[in-house]
Structure formats: C-alpha cells, structure tokens
Amino acid sequence: MGGVTLLPPAEWRDRPGLARLVAALGAGNARIVGGAVRDTLLGIETADIDLATPHDPRTVIQLLEAAGIKAVPTGIDHGTITAVSRDEVYEVTTLRRDVTTDGRRATVAFTDDWREDAARRDFTINALYAEPATGEIHDYFGGIADLEARHVRFIGDPYRRIAEDHLRILRFFRFLARFGDTADPDGLEACAERANDLMALSRERIANELLRLLVAPRAVEVITLMIERGVFVPVLPEIAGIARLADLARREANSGIAPDPIRRLAALLPADPAVSASVGARLKLSNKQRQRLESATLPVDAEPHALAYRLGTELAVDRLLLSGGDAAAIRDWTRPKLPMSGGQLVAKGLKAGPDVAKTLRAIEDRWIAEQFPDAARVAAITDEEVAQALDATR
C-alpha cells in the first residue's frame, strides 16, 4: 500500500491527560502502539492506551515527575511505567529487543530502534505505531493490509515467535476469533505442530487466554479449528467436541444473554461434575469459578423461577442455557423475599428452634411451588403449616 495512513478520529485521542503525557516525553519520543491503534482502525472501542518511547525507564520517570505526572514503576525491569495524567492511566514502555527467551519469559534490552521493537511483537496487526498529534501510522510488517483483510499473521518465522513465548499459540487463535477471518497457513501449522509447548506454561496463563477466547465473536468456528488440529490435547484432553458449545452460543444469542466464558467452558466439557472439578483445579480457577463450572454440568430439576430462587440467577441461567431451557424468562428477574419470618411463627404459637425452621422451610417450599404468590396467600399457607406443626407436638 502506498501513501500515508492516518489514524481515524477517536475519543481517546483528545484526552487532555494524553496530550500532557506526550508533551512531557518530548517531540518525537512517544507513539501510540498496539491495541489502541489496531482497534481504532477497526472502529471498535479500546480500553487501554499504551505508548512506546525510546527513553529508558529511569528517564521516563524523571520526565514525568518533572511535569507533575505520577509515575509508577509497575514493570520497570521490562521497561514499563504506569503514568497517571489528569486522572487518566497510561502505560509507557521503552523500546525493547529480546536478549534471551525460554517460551515463558524474556530478558530484554532497551533500544532506540522503533523497527527493532516492532520485530519482537507477536502479530503484524499488533505492531502498528501512531504519532499522537498527526495520527500518522508506522507499519513495519504489513499490519494495515492484514487488518483490512482480517488476516492474523505472525511477524517473521512463526516457529521462532512461538519458541519465544508459547502462549502465542493461544493468542493466535484468540486474535483469529476476535479480529480475523483467515489464519495465516504457516502460523496455523506452527501452532498445531507446537501445541505440546503449551504444557510448559502456567495454568493461570492458559486459563486467562482460553477464557478470553471463549467469548470472542468467532469463538465457535475457531475452537472447532483448534479441536480439529489437536491444539487442546496436551492441556485439556477432556475437550472432545464442539456441538454443545455451538448450541449454547445459539441459545445465548436467541435469549439476548451475553456470552460467558465459564458457561462456555462448561459446554466444551462432558456433563460430569467430576470432570469439571478436575479441569477447574488444573486451570487454577477461582473458587467461585470452579463452583460455577461444576454447577453448570448438573441437570435442570425445577421450573426456571424456582431454579433461580434456589441457585441465584447466574447459576440458573447457566443450567437453563446448557440444557435448552427458557433462560430468557429469568434474565431480568428479581429474586423475591418470602413474606414470613421465624419470629412471626413463634408469635403464632410455635416454640423457637427446630420446629420453627422446619415449618418455615415447608412454607417456603409451597410458596416456591405456587410460583411466589402474594402475602395473603402466604398467610393462608402459614396458618395451615402452623396448625399441622402444633398438632404434631400435642
């Protein structure tokens, strides 16, 4: 492509904190890099604004502090400083080149060469730099053309990129599911051949990428491809088919319910709580995520509103969507409160203790079974249950 490509207008480009930050770093010493450039070219919102600079990290801190901008050395060994400018948060990273890599982490050296910094990035669509003031884009490896074609391609030799960081295997598929229509054949082949490298990664890193992949727009198509190419076998051999996930994605769309990564992970696994428990532990999911993953595998055993009352809306929606039930019915439902208390039962003559708890449960069960009738009906149910409880004690 010839000529100069300019970054389109975007809200973030006019933020006062960004202008102040760029001014502090000095003319020609700051460019917007990565996701913000990519997403703005695609016309989608971007969450994080990252800058690259040839200044070394210590100089960055000095320049920011001299301008009254808070500088936090969040990743100073790798050249990253978090800048807080006008209550806006940015990451400023010194241009880098890799010195050594082992597939999990890299030792870096700082450089002042923009192309050298771009060359160490993973995909062409992530190696785009933009001048903050003019919006002129610097594209060293054909990223703009790939972005226009929705083509996900490694920079340089895919096998070398993967050897530097094995997580790039999963990132390749996540980017394909989010931004791509076509995968570079050489990159796809390398990811499939090197899938065993994923075993060297921490399970937390695998889980983080997988959960983000699961909710990407083309997740079903891309995960189908991953299953066909055996990418999951080394780390999640339990994943055997795509049918349940495809069904779930259709039901989510038809119900107007947003995709959820834990629910979608459950759809990839056999409907067996023991398998879900094993996978949740292996991926080091949080306790809440593990409980939800296991719950999602269990069958629907109640009417949707009753299920939501017993489990909570989130868990009930999971089970209903996975089983083909009517999740839309409870999507915006507010859990009602039983209009009866133990104190009221004591006032009616029951002795405080197990009898009150048992009777209250009986009242609640009938209230749920009758689909949450009003206080008058609850009062009638209560009188019946109290009378029965009193008779049992005589």
C-alpha positions in Angstrom: 0.0 0.0 0.0 1.3 3.4 -0.9 1.0 6.8 0.8 0.5 7.6 4.5 -2.2 6.0 6.6 -3.7 8.2 9.3 -5.5 7.1 12.5 -9.2 7.9 12.4 -10.6 10.3 15.0 -11.3 8.7 18.3 -12.4 10.0 21.7 -9.2 8.9 23.4 -7.0 10.9 21.1 -8.4 14.2 22.5 -7.9 13.4 26.2 -6.1 16.2 28.0 -4.0 13.7 30.0 -2.6 12.1 26.9 -1.5 15.5 25.4 0.1 16.3 28.7 1.9 13.0 28.8 3.2 13.2 25.2 4.4 16.7 25.9 6.4 15.5 28.9 8.1 12.8 26.9 9.1 15.3 24.2 8.5 15.7 20.4 9.2 12.5 18.5 9.7 10.5 21.7 6.2 8.9 22.1 4.0 6.9 19.8 0.7 5.1 20.5 1.2 1.4 20.0 -0.6 -1.9 19.7 -4.2 -2.4 20.6 -5.3 1.2 20.6 -4.1 1.7 17.0 -5.5 -1.7 15.9 -8.9 -1.2 17.5 -9.3 2.4 16.3 -8.6 1.3 12.7 -11.3 -1.3 13.1 -13.7 1.2 14.5 -14.1 -0.5 17.9 -13.6 0.9 21.4 -10.3 0.4 23.0 -9.8 0.1 26.8 -6.1 0.7 27.2 -3.8 3.3 25.7 -0.2 2.2 25.5 2.7 4.3 24.5 6.2 3.4 23.3 9.3 5.6 23.8 13.0 5.4 23.1 13.6 7.0 26.6 15.0 4.4 29.1 12.6 3.8 32.1 14.6 6.0 34.5 14.4 8.9 32.1 10.7 8.4 31.7 10.2 8.6 35.4 12.3 11.8 35.6 10.4 13.4 32.8 7.0 12.5 34.1 7.8 13.7 37.6 9.2 16.9 36.3 5.9 17.5 34.5 3.9 16.7 37.7 2.7 13.4 36.3 2.5 10.4 38.7 4.9 7.6 37.6 4.5 4.1 39.0 7.3 1.6 38.1 4.9 -1.3 37.6 7.1 -3.3 35.2 10.4 -1.3 35.2 12.6 -4.4 34.6 10.8 -4.8 31.3 10.7 -1.1 30.7 7.1 -0.3 31.6 6.0 2.7 33.7 2.4 3.4 34.5 1.6 7.1 34.1 -1.3 8.8 35.8 -2.0 12.0 33.9 -5.1 14.1 34.7 -6.6 11.0 36.4 -6.1 9.1 33.1 -4.0 5.9 33.3 -1.4 5.0 30.5 1.4 2.6 30.2 4.7 3.9 28.8 7.2 1.2 27.7 10.7 1.7 26.5 11.5 0.3 23.1 12.9 -3.2 23.6 14.6 -6.2 22.0 14.7 -9.7 23.3 18.1 -10.9 24.6 17.0 -14.4 25.8 13.7 -16.2 25.8 12.6 -19.6 27.1 9.0 -19.8 26.0 7.7 -18.4 29.2 9.5 -15.2 29.9 12.0 -12.9 28.1 15.1 -11.0 29.2 15.1 -7.7 27.3 17.5 -4.9 26.5 16.4 -1.4 25.7 16.9 0.2 22.3 16.1 3.3 20.4 15.1 1.5 17.2 11.4 1.5 16.5 11.5 -1.3 14.0 13.5 -3.5 16.3 10.8 -3.0 18.9 8.1 -3.9 16.4 10.0 -7.0 15.3 9.8 -8.6 18.8 5.9 -8.3 18.8 3.7 -11.3 18.0 1.4 -10.4 15.2 1.6 -7.8 12.4 -1.7 -6.2 13.5 -0.2 -5.6 16.9 3.0 -3.9 15.6 1.3 -0.6 14.5 2.5 2.7 15.9 0.8 6.1 15.6 2.0 9.6 16.1 -0.1 11.1 18.8 -0.5 14.5 17.2 -0.9 13.7 13.5 -2.2 10.2 13.7 0.4 9.0 11.1 0.8 5.3 11.4 4.1 3.5 11.2 3.7 0.0 9.8 6.8 -2.1 9.6 5.4 -5.5 8.7 2.3 -5.1 6.7 -0.1 -4.9 9.6 -2.5 -2.5 8.0 -3.0 -4.8 5.0 -3.5 -7.7 7.3 -6.0 -5.8 9.4 -8.0 -4.8 6.3 -8.0 -8.4 5.2 -8.8 -9.7 8.7 -5.7 -11.8 8.4 -3.9 -13.0 11.5 -0.2 -13.4 10.8 2.9 -13.8 12.9 5.8 -11.4 12.4 8.6 -13.3 10.8 9.0 -17.1 11.4 6.0 -18.4 13.4 8.1 -21.2 15.0 10.5 -18.6 16.3 7.7 -16.4 17.7 6.2 -19.5 19.4 9.6 -20.6 20.8 9.9 -17.1 22.4 6.6 -17.3 24.1 4.5 -20.5 24.0 1.3 -18.5 24.9 1.4 -17.1 21.4 -0.2 -20.3 20.3 -3.4 -19.5 22.2 -3.1 -15.8 21.4 -3.0 -16.7 17.7 -6.4 -18.4 17.9 -7.9 -15.7 20.2 -6.9 -13.0 17.8 -8.3 -15.0 15.0 -11.6 -15.4 16.8 -11.8 -11.7 17.7 -10.3 -9.9 14.7 -9.7 -12.4 11.9 -11.5 -14.1 9.0 -8.4 -16.0 7.8 -5.4 -17.5 9.6 -2.0 -17.4 8.0 -1.4 -21.1 6.9 2.2 -21.1 8.2 1.1 -19.7 11.5 -1.7 -22.3 11.8 0.7 -25.1 11.0 3.2 -23.9 13.5 0.6 -23.6 16.3 -0.7 -27.1 15.6 2.8 -28.7 15.5 4.0 -26.9 18.6 0.8 -27.4 20.7 2.8 -29.6 23.2 4.7 -26.4 24.1 1.6 -25.3 26.0 2.4 -27.8 28.7 5.4 -25.6 29.8 3.1 -22.7 30.6 1.5 -21.9 34.0 -2.1 -23.0 34.0 -3.2 -19.5 35.0 -1.8 -18.1 31.8 -3.6 -20.8 29.8 -6.9 -20.1 31.6 -6.6 -16.4 31.1 -6.2 -16.8 27.3 -8.8 -19.5 27.0 -11.5 -17.6 28.9 -10.9 -14.6 26.7 -11.0 -16.7 23.5 -14.3 -18.4 24.6 -16.3 -15.1 24.4 -14.7 -13.8 21.1 -17.1 -13.2 18.2 -15.9 -16.2 16.2 -15.2 -18.5 19.1 -17.2 -21.5 17.9 -15.5 -21.5 14.4 -12.0 -21.1 15.8 -12.4 -23.6 18.6 -13.7 -26.0 16.0 -10.4 -25.5 14.1 -8.4 -25.9 17.3 -10.1 -29.2 18.1 -9.6 -30.4 14.5 -5.9 -29.6 14.8 -5.4 -31.2 18.2 -4.3 -28.0 19.9 -6.2 -28.7 23.2 -5.0 -32.3 23.6 -1.8 -31.5 25.6 -3.5 -29.3 28.2 -7.3 -30.0 28.0 -7.8 -33.5 26.6 -11.3 -33.5 28.1 -12.4 -31.2 25.3 -13.7 -33.6 22.6 -16.4 -31.8 20.6 -17.9 -28.5 19.6 -21.7 -29.4 19.4 -22.7 -28.3 22.9 -20.8 -25.0 22.6 -22.4 -24.3 19.2 -25.8 -25.0 20.7 -25.1 -22.8 23.7 -23.9 -19.9 21.5 -27.1 -20.0 19.5 -29.2 -20.1 22.7 -27.3 -17.2 24.2 -27.9 -15.1 21.0 -31.6 -16.1 20.8 -32.1 -15.3 24.5 -30.3 -11.9 24.4 -27.9 -13.1 27.0 -24.2 -12.2 26.8 -21.6 -14.9 26.2 -19.9 -16.0 29.4 -16.5 -17.8 29.5 -17.2 -20.2 32.4 -20.6 -21.2 30.9 -18.9 -21.7 27.6 -16.1 -23.7 29.1 -18.7 -26.0 30.7 -20.2 -26.5 27.3 -16.9 -27.8 26.0 -16.6 -30.4 28.8 -18.5 -33.6 29.4 -21.6 -33.0 31.6 -19.8 -34.5 34.6 -19.2 -32.6 37.8 -16.1 -34.6 38.5 -14.5 -33.7 35.1 -15.4 -30.0 35.7 -13.9 -30.1 39.2 -10.7 -31.6 37.7 -10.4 -29.0 34.9 -11.2 -26.1 37.3 -8.4 -27.2 39.6 -6.0 -27.8 36.8 -6.6 -24.3 35.4 -6.4 -22.8 38.9 -9.7 -21.1 38.5 -11.1 -19.1 41.5 -13.3 -21.0 44.0 -16.3 -19.2 42.6 -15.5 -20.1 39.1 -14.9 -23.7 40.0 -18.2 -23.9 41.8 -20.0 -22.4 38.9 -18.3 -24.7 36.4 -19.4 -27.7 38.4 -22.9 -26.4 38.9 -23.4 -25.8 35.2 -23.0 -29.5 34.5 -25.9 -30.5 36.6 -29.4 -31.1 35.2 -32.3 -28.7 35.4 -34.6 -30.0 38.2 -37.1 -27.2 38.7 -39.1 -24.5 36.9 -36.9 -21.6 35.8 -38.0 -19.1 38.5 -37.8 -21.8 41.2 -34.3 -22.7 40.0 -33.2 -19.1 40.0 -34.6 -18.7 43.6 -32.7 -21.7 44.8 -29.4 -21.2 43.0 -29.3 -17.5 42.1 -29.9 -16.1 38.7 -26.4 -16.6 37.3 -26.2 -20.4 38.1 -29.8 -20.9 36.9 -29.2 -19.2 33.6 -26.1 -21.4 33.1 -28.0 -24.6 33.6 -31.0 -23.5 31.5 -29.0 -22.3 28.6 -26.9 -25.5 28.6 -30.0 -27.7 28.8 -32.1 -25.8 26.3 -34.5 -24.3 28.9 -36.1 -20.9 29.0 -33.3 -18.7 30.3 -34.8 -15.5 28.9 -37.7 -15.9 31.4 -35.3 -15.1 34.3 -32.8 -12.9 32.6 -34.1 -9.7 34.4 -35.9 -11.4 37.2 -35.5 -10.1 40.7 -35.5 -12.7 43.5 -38.5 -12.1 45.8 -38.3 -12.3 49.6 -40.5 -14.7 51.5 -43.1 -12.6 53.4 -42.8 -14.6 56.5 -40.2 -15.0 59.3 -39.4 -17.3 62.1 -40.4 -14.6 64.6 -43.9 -14.5 63.1 -44.2 -18.3 63.5 -43.2 -18.0 67.2 -45.9 -15.4 67.6 -48.4 -17.9 66.2 -47.5 -20.4 69.0 -44.6 -22.4 67.7 -41.7 -23.0 70.0 -38.4 -21.3 68.8 -36.0 -23.9 67.5 -36.1 -26.8 65.0 -39.9 -26.7 64.7 -39.8 -23.1 63.5 -37.1 -23.8 61.0 -38.9 -26.9 59.7 -42.2 -25.1 59.3 -40.6 -22.1 57.6 -39.0 -24.4 55.1 -42.3 -26.1 54.4 -43.9 -22.7 53.9 -41.1 -21.6 51.6 -41.3 -24.8 49.5 -45.1 -24.3 49.0 -44.6 -20.6 48.1 -42.0 -21.5 45.5 -44.1 -24.4 44.1 -47.0 -21.9 43.7 -44.7 -19.5 41.9 -44.3 -16.9 44.7 -47.9 -15.8 45.5 -48.7 -12.7 47.5 -48.7 -12.1 51.2 -52.3 -13.1 51.6 -51.7 -16.5 50.1 -48.6 -16.9 52.2 -50.6 -16.1 55.3 -53.1 -18.9 54.4 -50.2 -21.4 53.8 -48.7 -20.4 57.1 -51.8 -21.0 59.0 -52.1 -24.5 57.5 -48.5 -25.3 58.2 -48.5 -23.9 61.8 -51.7 -25.9 62.6 -50.0 -29.1 61.3 -46.9 -28.4 63.3 -48.8 -27.7 66.5 -50.9 -30.9 66.0 -47.6 -32.9 65.7 -46.4 -31.6 69.1 -49.6 -32.5 71.0 
